[in-house]
Amino acid sequence: MDLVEHVSHFNQRMAVHSKDEALMCKVFPSSLGPMAMRWFDGLRADSIDSFKELIRAFGSRFITCSRVPRLLDSLLVLSMQEGETLKTYSDRYLEMFNEIDGDFDDVAISTFKVGLLAEHGLRKSLTIKLVTSVRQLMDWIDKYKRVKEDQ
């Protein structure tokens, strides 16, 4: 079953409860397979505010299952462009990472860091901070952005 069918089937089963956002979010994982369940379990607490947002996040992570996976080389050519925001670069990078088949967190973390502009504060921060997974990297990026916004 593809992503659209999966969500459509879930929505049909839950039609009576469709107005109860919290219930929809709590029950949705019961329809997931092991790989999607690992993704769901890895979501940060309070990172999803609505069922629509959950489905959007689910789609952005798993829609790639219907495409031909990209090669690891795709990450090696990505770099932050002059004037590009950290958000734009990290979103572009994560999208590409999600299209790659396999477990390459170590390579992804290294290439993300190298792709940052040399003078970028996050690059310096990541040199000091030991990051061991792409999820941890994305959390670190979010934390870095919040600190910069507060300054």
C-alpha positions as protocol buffer text, in pm:
chain_id: "A"
residue {
  index: 1
  type: MET
  ca { x: 0 y: 0 z: 0 }
}
residue {
  index: 2
  type: ASP
  ca { x: 145 y: 338 z: -93 }
}
residue {
  index: 3
  type: LEU
  ca { x: 147 y: 646 z: 129 }
}
residue {
  index: 4
  type: VAL
  ca { x: -170 y: 805 z: -9 }
}
residue {
  index: 5
  type: GLU
  ca { x: -362 y: 476 z: 19 }
}
residue {
  index: 6
  type: HIS
  ca { x: -234 y: 423 z: 372 }
}
residue {
  index: 7
  type: VAL
  ca { x: -346 y: 766 z: 495 }
}
residue {
  index: 8
  type: SER
  ca { x: -675 y: 741 z: 305 }
}
residue {
  index: 9
  type: HIS
  ca { x: -747 y: 397 z: 455 }
}
residue {
  index: 10
  type: PHE
  ca { x: -665 y: 527 z: 805 }
}
residue {
  index: 11
  type: ASN
  ca { x: -889 y: 833 z: 757 }
}
residue {
  index: 12
  type: GLN
  ca { x: -1176 y: 610 z: 643 }
}
residue {
  index: 13
  type: ARG
  ca { x: -1138 y: 384 z: 947 }
}
residue {
  index: 14
  type: MET
  ca { x: -1127 y: 688 z: 1177 }
}
residue {
  index: 15
  type: ALA
  ca { x: -1392 y: 902 z: 1003 }
}
residue {
  index: 16
  type: VAL
  ca { x: -1618 y: 905 z: 1310 }
}
residue {
  index: 17
  type: HIS
  ca { x: -1332 y: 1048 z: 1519 }
}
residue {
  index: 18
  type: SER
  ca { x: -1185 y: 1285 z: 1257 }
}
residue {
  index: 19
  type: LYS
  ca { x: -1260 y: 1597 z: 1468 }
}
residue {
  index: 20
  type: ASP
  ca { x: -1059 y: 1462 z: 1763 }
}
residue {
  index: 21
  type: GLU
  ca { x: -704 y: 1563 z: 1662 }
}
residue {
  index: 22
  type: ALA
  ca { x: -539 y: 1416 z: 1972 }
}
residue {
  index: 23
  type: LEU
  ca { x: -707 y: 1078 z: 1924 }
}
residue {
  index: 24
  type: MET
  ca { x: -618 y: 1071 z: 1554 }
}
residue {
  index: 25
  type: CYS
  ca { x: -252 y: 1136 z: 1639 }
}
residue {
  index: 26
  type: LYS
  ca { x: -251 y: 871 z: 1914 }
}
residue {
  index: 27
  type: VAL
  ca { x: -415 y: 601 z: 1703 }
}
residue {
  index: 28
  type: PHE
  ca { x: -223 y: 667 z: 1379 }
}
residue {
  index: 29
  type: PRO
  ca { x: 87 y: 468 z: 1488 }
}
residue {
  index: 30
  type: SER
  ca { x: -126 y: 152 z: 1523 }
}
residue {
  index: 31
  type: SER
  ca { x: -147 y: 141 z: 1143 }
}
residue {
  index: 32
  type: LEU
  ca { x: 229 y: 171 z: 1085 }
}
residue {
  index: 33
  type: GLY
  ca { x: 483 y: -95 z: 997 }
}
residue {
  index: 34
  type: PRO
  ca { x: 813 y: -141 z: 1186 }
}
residue {
  index: 35
  type: MET
  ca { x: 1019 y: 115 z: 989 }
}
residue {
  index: 36
  type: ALA
  ca { x: 752 y: 386 z: 1014 }
}
residue {
  index: 37
  type: MET
  ca { x: 699 y: 299 z: 1380 }
}
residue {
  index: 38
  type: ARG
  ca { x: 1070 y: 364 z: 1450 }
}
residue {
  index: 39
  type: TRP
  ca { x: 1030 y: 702 z: 1278 }
}
residue {
  index: 40
  type: PHE
  ca { x: 720 y: 780 z: 1485 }
}
residue {
  index: 41
  type: ASP
  ca { x: 885 y: 673 z: 1812 }
}
residue {
  index: 42
  type: GLY
  ca { x: 1179 y: 900 z: 1727 }
}
residue {
  index: 43
  type: LEU
  ca { x: 965 y: 1215 z: 1697 }
}
residue {
  index: 44
  type: ARG
  ca { x: 1049 y: 1473 z: 1963 }
}
residue {
  index: 45
  type: ALA
  ca { x: 780 y: 1536 z: 2223 }
}
residue {
  index: 46
  type: ASP
  ca { x: 563 y: 1834 z: 2126 }
}
residue {
  index: 47
  type: SER
  ca { x: 712 y: 1848 z: 1774 }
}
residue {
  index: 48
  type: ILE
  ca { x: 373 y: 1780 z: 1609 }
}
residue {
  index: 49
  type: ASP
  ca { x: 79 y: 2015 z: 1677 }
}
residue {
  index: 50
  type: SER
  ca { x: -197 y: 1860 z: 1466 }
}
residue {
  index: 51
  type: PHE
  ca { x: -298 y: 1548 z: 1278 }
}
residue {
  index: 52
  type: LYS
  ca { x: -249 y: 1736 z: 950 }
}
residue {
  index: 53
  type: GLU
  ca { x: 108 y: 1818 z: 1055 }
}
residue {
  index: 54
  type: LEU
  ca { x: 167 y: 1453 z: 1153 }
}
residue {
  index: 55
  type: ILE
  ca { x: 51 y: 1337 z: 810 }
}
residue {
  index: 56
  type: ARG
  ca { x: 267 y: 1602 z: 640 }
}
residue {
  index: 57
  type: ALA
  ca { x: 574 y: 1490 z: 840 }
}
residue {
  index: 58
  type: PHE
  ca { x: 491 y: 1126 z: 768 }
}
residue {
  index: 59
  type: GLY
  ca { x: 456 y: 1205 z: 399 }
}
residue {
  index: 60
  type: SER
  ca { x: 779 y: 1401 z: 377 }
}
residue {
  index: 61
  type: ARG
  ca { x: 964 y: 1111 z: 539 }
}
residue {
  index: 62
  type: PHE
  ca { x: 803 y: 820 z: 353 }
}
residue {
  index: 63
  type: ILE
  ca { x: 686 y: 954 z: 18 }
}
residue {
  index: 64
  type: THR
  ca { x: 1037 y: 873 z: -104 }
}
residue {
  index: 65
  type: CYS
  ca { x: 956 y: 502 z: -71 }
}
residue {
  index: 66
  type: SER
  ca { x: 781 y: 525 z: -408 }
}
residue {
  index: 67
  type: ARG
  ca { x: 1081 y: 687 z: -578 }
}
residue {
  index: 68
  type: VAL
  ca { x: 1410 y: 539 z: -685 }
}
residue {
  index: 69
  type: PRO
  ca { x: 1651 y: 594 z: -393 }
}
residue {
  index: 70
  type: ARG
  ca { x: 1932 y: 841 z: -447 }
}
residue {
  index: 71
  type: LEU
  ca { x: 2293 y: 746 z: -406 }
}
residue {
  index: 72
  type: LEU
  ca { x: 2506 y: 858 z: -113 }
}
residue {
  index: 73
  type: ASP
  ca { x: 2703 y: 1075 z: -359 }
}
residue {
  index: 74
  type: SER
  ca { x: 2403 y: 1311 z: -366 }
}
residue {
  index: 75
  type: LEU
  ca { x: 2494 y: 1433 z: -17 }
}
residue {
  index: 76
  type: LEU
  ca { x: 2854 y: 1497 z: -108 }
}
residue {
  index: 77
  type: VAL
  ca { x: 2765 y: 1769 z: -357 }
}
residue {
  index: 78
  type: LEU
  ca { x: 2536 y: 1962 z: -122 }
}
residue {
  index: 79
  type: SER
  ca { x: 2670 y: 2273 z: 42 }
}
residue {
  index: 80
  type: MET
  ca { x: 2531 y: 2590 z: 191 }
}
residue {
  index: 81
  type: GLN
  ca { x: 2520 y: 2871 z: -63 }
}
residue {
  index: 82
  type: GLU
  ca { x: 2627 y: 3226 z: 15 }
}
residue {
  index: 83
  type: GLY
  ca { x: 2321 y: 3406 z: 155 }
}
residue {
  index: 84
  type: GLU
  ca { x: 2128 y: 3082 z: 213 }
}
residue {
  index: 85
  type: THR
  ca { x: 1963 y: 3047 z: 554 }
}
residue {
  index: 86
  type: LEU
  ca { x: 2046 y: 2761 z: 786 }
}
residue {
  index: 87
  type: LYS
  ca { x: 1681 y: 2652 z: 769 }
}
residue {
  index: 88
  type: THR
  ca { x: 1683 y: 2634 z: 388 }
}
residue {
  index: 89
  type: TYR
  ca { x: 2013 y: 2445 z: 380 }
}
residue {
  index: 90
  type: SER
  ca { x: 1915 y: 2198 z: 656 }
}
residue {
  index: 91
  type: ASP
  ca { x: 1571 y: 2137 z: 498 }
}
residue {
  index: 92
  type: ARG
  ca { x: 1730 y: 2075 z: 158 }
}
residue {
  index: 93
  type: TYR
  ca { x: 1991 y: 1849 z: 316 }
}
residue {
  index: 94
  type: LEU
  ca { x: 1740 y: 1646 z: 518 }
}
residue {
  index: 95
  type: GLU
  ca { x: 1516 y: 1603 z: 215 }
}
residue {
  index: 96
  type: MET
  ca { x: 1809 y: 1462 z: 19 }
}
residue {
  index: 97
  type: PHE
  ca { x: 1918 y: 1242 z: 312 }
}
residue {
  index: 98
  type: ASN
  ca { x: 1567 y: 1095 z: 334 }
}
residue {
  index: 99
  type: GLU
  ca { x: 1590 y: 989 z: -31 }
}
residue {
  index: 100
  type: ILE
  ca { x: 1900 y: 779 z: 30 }
}
residue {
  index: 101
  type: ASP
  ca { x: 1864 y: 410 z: 106 }
}
residue {
  index: 102
  type: GLY
  ca { x: 2079 y: 276 z: 388 }
}
residue {
  index: 103
  type: ASP
  ca { x: 2226 y: 373 z: 722 }
}
residue {
  index: 104
  type: PHE
  ca { x: 2473 y: 653 z: 657 }
}
residue {
  index: 105
  type: ASP
  ca { x: 2430 y: 881 z: 958 }
}
residue {
  index: 106
  type: ASP
  ca { x: 2805 y: 919 z: 1011 }
}
residue {
  index: 107
  type: VAL
  ca { x: 2868 y: 1026 z: 651 }
}
residue {
  index: 108
  type: ALA
  ca { x: 2558 y: 1249 z: 651 }
}
residue {
  index: 109
  type: ILE
  ca { x: 2671 y: 1432 z: 965 }
}
residue {
  index: 110
  type: SER
  ca { x: 3021 y: 1487 z: 829 }
}
residue {
  index: 111
  type: THR
  ca { x: 2905 y: 1607 z: 489 }
}
residue {
  index: 112
  type: PHE
  ca { x: 2644 y: 1839 z: 642 }
}
residue {
  index: 113
  type: LYS
  ca { x: 2910 y: 1999 z: 860 }
}
residue {
  index: 114
  type: VAL
  ca { x: 3158 y: 2033 z: 573 }
}
residue {
  index: 115
  type: GLY
  ca { x: 2881 y: 2179 z: 356 }
}
residue {
  index: 116
  type: LEU
  ca { x: 2827 y: 2467 z: 599 }
}
residue {
  index: 117
  type: LEU
  ca { x: 3005 y: 2790 z: 521 }
}
residue {
  index: 118
  type: ALA
  ca { x: 3347 y: 2785 z: 690 }
}
residue {
  index: 119
  type: GLU
  ca { x: 3267 y: 3086 z: 909 }
}
residue {
  index: 120
  type: HIS
  ca { x: 2923 y: 2960 z: 1014 }
}
residue {
  index: 121
  type: GLY
  ca { x: 2888 y: 2935 z: 1392 }
}
residue {
  index: 122
  type: LEU
  ca { x: 2708 y: 2601 z: 1370 }
}
residue {
  index: 123
  type: ARG
  ca { x: 3006 y: 2448 z: 1189 }
}
residue {
  index: 124
  type: LYS
  ca { x: 3230 y: 2552 z: 1477 }
}
residue {
  index: 125
  type: SER
  ca { x: 2974 y: 2426 z: 1728 }
}
residue {
  index: 126
  type: LEU
  ca { x: 2946 y: 2087 z: 1555 }
}
residue {
  index: 127
  type: THR
  ca { x: 3324 y: 2053 z: 1565 }
}
residue {
  index: 128
  type: ILE
  ca { x: 3305 y: 2066 z: 1945 }
}
residue {
  index: 129
  type: LYS
  ca { x: 2974 y: 1878 z: 1995 }
}
residue {
  index: 130
  type: LEU
  ca { x: 2974 y: 1503 z: 1930 }
}
residue {
  index: 131
  type: VAL
  ca { x: 2667 y: 1426 z: 1719 }
}
residue {
  index: 132
  type: THR
  ca { x: 2606 y: 1058 z: 1641 }
}
residue {
  index: 133
  type: SER
  ca { x: 2278 y: 1050 z: 1445 }
}
residue {
  index: 134
  type: VAL
  ca { x: 2101 y: 1263 z: 1188 }
}
residue {
  index: 135
  type: ARG
  ca { x: 1807 y: 1299 z: 1429 }
}
residue {
  index: 136
  type: GLN
  ca { x: 2048 y: 1436 z: 1692 }
}
residue {
  index: 137
  type: LEU
  ca { x: 2199 y: 1664 z: 1426 }
}
residue {
  index: 138
  type: MET
  ca { x: 1856 y: 1805 z: 1337 }
}
residue {
  index: 139
  type: ASP
  ca { x: 1780 y: 1857 z: 1708 }
}
residue {
  index: 140
  type: TRP
  ca { x: 2113 y: 2037 z: 1746 }
}
residue {
  index: 141
  type: ILE
  ca { x: 2033 y: 2258 z: 1445 }
}
residue {
  index: 142
  type: ASP
  ca { x: 1692 y: 2346 z: 1594 }
}
residue {
  index: 143
  type: LYS
  ca { x: 1857 y: 2431 z: 1926 }
}
residue {
  index: 144
  type: TYR
  ca { x: 2119 y: 2644 z: 1749 }
}
residue {
  index: 145
  type: LYS
  ca { x: 1849 y: 2834 z: 1555 }
}
residue {
  index: 146
  type: ARG
  ca { x: 1649 y: 2901 z: 1875 }
}
residue {
  index: 147
  type: VAL
  ca { x: 1958 y: 3036 z: 2053 }
}
residue {
  index: 148
  type: LYS
  ca { x: 2038 y: 3262 z: 1756 }
}
residue {
  index: 149
  type: GLU
  ca { x: 1677 y: 3388 z: 1744 }
}
residue {
  index: 150
  type: ASP
  ca { x: 1694 y: 3477 z: 2116 }
}
residue {
  index: 151
  type: GLN
  ca { x: 2009 y: 3683 z: 2070 }
}
